[in-house]
Amino acid sequence: MRKIVEVKPLPDKKLFVKYSDSLEGILNLVKLSERDEYKALREIDKFQDAYVHPETGDIIINSNIELCKNATYDILNLKKQMEALGLFID
């Protein structure tokens, strides 16, 4: 079972995420903040804290925003495939 081994907040509402199977990349959460269920992201100037929840393995941002480890894996994997095809995605 793949697990998140590193998560690091970056400027401009971005996160660096690395998985145990070596998949890694940067998630841009600006668009996500436009969704009502993630409106808390709109009020954050920068991510002060991001970590992996010890029980669920999901990403926790600023202690109150949770991102599913499987969904973030799928997003990063899709980005990797699109980049391999010469398509740009951010």
N, C-alpha and C positions, 0 to 999 in steps of 0.2 A: 504494500500500500504506500503510495507516494505521500510525502509530508512536506510541509513548508519548513525549510531549514533557515531561511533568512527573509526578513522583511525590513525595509528601511524607508522612512519618509523622505520625500524629495520635494523641492520647491514646486509651486504651481499645481497643487493638488495631485501629485503623482506619487506612486509607490514603486520601489524596486522589490520584486518578489523572486525568490529562488526555491525550487523544489528539490527533493531528495534524488530525483531521477535526472538532475542537472538542467531541467527546463528553467529558464529564468527570463525576466524581462521587466519592462516598466508598464504599469497600469496608469492610464490617465483617467482620473475620476471626475473631471469637469462635467462631462455629459451626464454621468450618474447623479451628480448633485442637482440636476434639473428635475429628477423624479421626486414626487411627493414623499415617498418612503425614505428618501435619503436627503431631505431638505436640510438636515443638520449640517451636511457638508458645505452648504452655501455660506454658512456663518463662520466657517473656519478659514482664517487667513493662511495658516499653515498647519500641517499635521505636527502636533507636538510629540505625539507618541503613537507608535504602531507596533504591535506585537502579535504573536501567535497564542491564541487561547490554549491553556495547558490541557483542557479536557476535550474540546471540540476540534482543535487544530485550525479553526477559522481565524481570519485576520480581524483584530480589534484596533480601531483607530480612535484616539483620544478618549478611550474608555467607554464610548457609548455607540459606536458605529461598527457593525459586524458585516464582514464580507465572507461569503462561502468559499472555502478552499477549493471545492470542485469547480465552481463557476469561474473563479479567477484562473484556475489551471486551464480550463477550456478556452478562455479569452486569450491567454498567453500562447497557447498551442496554435490557435487560429491565426494570431498575429505572425507567429513564426512561419506558418505555412504560406500566408499571403506574401510575406517578405521574400520567401524562397521563389515565389512566382513573379517577383518584381513589382508587386502591388504595395502601395504605401497605406498604412493604417496607423492611426494614433488614437 
